Amino acid sequence: MRIFVTGANGQLARALRNAVSQQAGLDLRFGARPELDLARPETVRAPILDFAPDLVVNTAAYTAVDRAESEPDLAFAVNGAGAGAVAAAAAEAGAVMIQLSTDYVFDGTKTAPYVEDDPVAPQSVYGRSKLEGELAASAANARVIVLRTAWVFAPHGANFVRTMLRLAAERERLRVVDDQIGCPTYAPDIAAAILAMARRIESDSWRDSFAGVSHLAGPDAVSWCEFARRILDESGRRGGRVVPVDPIATADYPTAAIRPTNSRLSTERVARIFGVAMRPLDDALRDCFDLMGAGGV
Ligand SMILES: NC(=O)c1ccc[n+]([C@@H]2O[C@H](COP(=O)([O-])OP(=O)(O)OC[C@H]3O[C@@H](n4cnc5c(N)ncnc54)[C@H](OP(=O)(O)O)[C@@H]3O)[C@@H](O)[C@H]2O)c1
């Protein structure tokens, strides 16, 4: 199976590269800026058609959630129109597409985990731009799977785990938001799930039931504060510096973008349709620390 991945250097793309190196029968090609730039849709078509993929995974995105509030045009160009251009090229190549999206399409007021057909109401430029990408991709290619994930971490890249470890090394105590709840999701587990989905699409051929939105996130719901404590617990077990983590309210940590209070995603659909399951947070964290300890990947 031939898989084209955009956003070659991001957390998820790197995890896909590492996962594929352990699997036979998969041929991956990665596209990155400046050759493939979602802000310049004219650069998207040729690299994808040239590779003639069976599947295109669009991981590339403008992911700076707070900065997007002051750069809405760029965020919408990349996450909205750019995703549409990738989907159009995938359609022309006869390829299925997986479009990564986000829990931030929801407003966070629901008290239970969000299911795929819950009403969307993004509260930030980033969330609105990703929602536009979901719609643009689905309009351009009938064989699009929109995969909404959340709170992504990895042994590499810019993420909460690495930020907490850096701050714990610098400060005597941390203050972390305790009234936003979400499902931390390990990038290598997303990569493994995507490859399992790819194999299912290959073995069963395309089914219309695959299309549409699926949620894929870690099984454990925690606050950012609880997540920080789990990270420092694991670090402490390995001899890392542990400092107290004080819970604070969102109101005490103002940010440019509004984030959902409840970000929990139900993954019942992706388990039923594709048979994928995600590892518990503590198992994923251990794996992440193992890889960071080995010098990262
Ligand atoms: N991170 C999260 O917590 C989170 C949560 C929910 C959903 N998601 C979604 O999951 C997907 C993967 O996220 P991630 O964490 O792997 O993201 P990431 O680590 O921030 O990587 C994003 C990648 O997109 C690339 N990119 C940015 N602008 C681009 C452009 N104009 N053209 C081409 N590539 C561009 C970046 O390239 P450079 O290396 O050149 O900067 C980077 O490699 C994204 O669609 C994101 O929206 C992420």
The ligand as an SDF file (V2000), in Angstrom:
LIG
                    3D

 48 52  0  0  0  0  0  0  0  0999 V2000
   -0.9750   18.5620   18.7410 N   0  0  0  0  0  0  0  0  0  0  0  0
   -2.1850   18.3830   19.2650 C   0  0  0  0  0  0  0  0  0  0  0  0
   -2.3500   18.4280   20.5010 O   0  0  0  0  0  0  0  0  0  0  0  0
   -3.3660   18.1000   18.3850 C   0  0  0  0  0  0  0  0  0  0  0  0
   -4.6320   17.9460   18.9630 C   0  0  0  0  0  0  0  0  0  0  0  0
   -5.7280   17.6730   18.1450 C   0  0  0  0  0  0  0  0  0  0  0  0
   -5.5560   17.5570   16.7830 C   0  0  0  0  0  0  0  0  0  0  0  0
   -4.3330   17.7240   16.2400 N   0  0  0  0  0  0  0  0  0  0  0  0
   -4.1900   17.6180   14.7760 C   0  0  0  0  0  0  0  0  0  0  0  0
   -3.3840   16.4900   14.5110 O   0  0  0  0  0  0  0  0  0  0  0  0
   -2.5800   16.7360   13.3490 C   0  0  0  0  0  0  0  0  0  0  0  0
   -1.1350   16.4360   13.6640 C   0  0  0  0  0  0  0  0  0  0  0  0
   -0.7140   17.2640   14.7330 O   0  0  0  0  0  0  0  0  0  0  0  0
    0.7960   17.2910   15.2310 P   0  0  0  0  0  0  0  0  0  0  0  0
    0.7400   17.3980   16.7010 O   0  0  0  0  0  0  0  0  0  0  0  0
    1.5770   16.2210   14.5640 O   0  0  0  0  0  0  0  0  0  0  0  0
    1.2320   18.7060   14.6490 O   0  0  0  0  0  0  0  0  0  0  0  0
    2.6630   19.4070   14.7190 P   0  0  0  0  0  0  0  0  0  0  0  0
    3.6370   18.5750   15.4740 O   0  0  0  0  0  0  0  0  0  0  0  0
    2.4240   20.8150   15.1280 O   0  0  0  0  0  0  0  0  0  0  0  0
    3.1150   19.3680   13.1940 O   0  0  0  0  0  0  0  0  0  0  0  0
    2.4010   20.0750   12.2320 C   0  0  0  0  0  0  0  0  0  0  0  0
    3.1860   19.9780   10.9490 C   0  0  0  0  0  0  0  0  0  0  0  0
    2.4560   20.7310    9.9690 O   0  0  0  0  0  0  0  0  0  0  0  0
    3.4020   21.4020    9.1980 C   0  0  0  0  0  0  0  0  0  0  0  0
    2.8570   22.5990    8.5860 N   0  0  0  0  0  0  0  0  0  0  0  0
    2.4680   23.7540    9.1830 C   0  0  0  0  0  0  0  0  0  0  0  0
    2.0910   24.6430    8.2500 N   0  0  0  0  0  0  0  0  0  0  0  0
    2.2250   24.0230    7.0500 C   0  0  0  0  0  0  0  0  0  0  0  0
    2.0020   24.4140    5.7130 C   0  0  0  0  0  0  0  0  0  0  0  0
    1.5770   25.6570    5.4010 N   0  0  0  0  0  0  0  0  0  0  0  0
    2.2420   23.5360    4.7190 N   0  0  0  0  0  0  0  0  0  0  0  0
    2.7130   22.2920    5.0070 C   0  0  0  0  0  0  0  0  0  0  0  0
    2.9680   21.8580    6.2520 N   0  0  0  0  0  0  0  0  0  0  0  0
    2.7250   22.7260    7.2650 C   0  0  0  0  0  0  0  0  0  0  0  0
    4.5430   21.7630   10.1280 C   0  0  0  0  0  0  0  0  0  0  0  0
    5.6660   21.9190    9.3170 O   0  0  0  0  0  0  0  0  0  0  0  0
    7.0230   22.6140    9.8030 P   0  0  0  0  0  0  0  0  0  0  0  0
    7.8190   21.4870   10.4080 O   0  0  0  0  0  0  0  0  0  0  0  0
    7.5850   23.1220    8.4980 O   0  0  0  0  0  0  0  0  0  0  0  0
    6.6610   23.6950   10.7600 O   0  0  0  0  0  0  0  0  0  0  0  0
    4.5840   20.5590   11.0450 C   0  0  0  0  0  0  0  0  0  0  0  0
    5.5170   19.5980   10.5830 O   0  0  0  0  0  0  0  0  0  0  0  0
   -2.8680   18.1810   12.9390 C   0  0  0  0  0  0  0  0  0  0  0  0
   -3.8170   18.1550   11.8990 O   0  0  0  0  0  0  0  0  0  0  0  0
   -3.4870   18.8130   14.1690 C   0  0  0  0  0  0  0  0  0  0  0  0
   -4.3800   19.8500   13.8270 O   0  0  0  0  0  0  0  0  0  0  0  0
   -3.2200   17.9750   17.0040 C   0  0  0  0  0  0  0  0  0  0  0  0
  1  2  1  0
  2  3  2  0
  2  4  1  0
  4  5  1  0
  4 48  2  0
  5  6  2  0
  6  7  1  0
  7  8  2  0
  8  9  1  0
  8 48  1  0
  9 10  1  0
  9 46  1  0
 10 11  1  0
 11 12  1  0
 11 44  1  0
 12 13  1  0
 13 14  1  0
 14 15  2  0
 14 16  1  0
 14 17  1  0
 17 18  1  0
 18 19  2  0
 18 20  1  0
 18 21  1  0
 21 22  1  0
 22 23  1  0
 23 24  1  0
 23 42  1  0
 24 25  1  0
 25 26  1  0
 25 36  1  0
 26 27  1  0
 26 35  1  0
 27 28  2  0
 28 29  1  0
 29 30  1  0
 29 35  2  0
 30 31  1  0
 30 32  2  0
 32 33  1  0
 33 34  2  0
 34 35  1  0
 36 37  1  0
 36 42  1  0
 37 38  1  0
 38 39  2  0
 38 40  1  0
 38 41  1  0
 42 43  1  0
 44 45  1  0
 44 46  1  0
 46 47  1  0
M  CHG  2   8   1  16  -1
M  END
$$$$
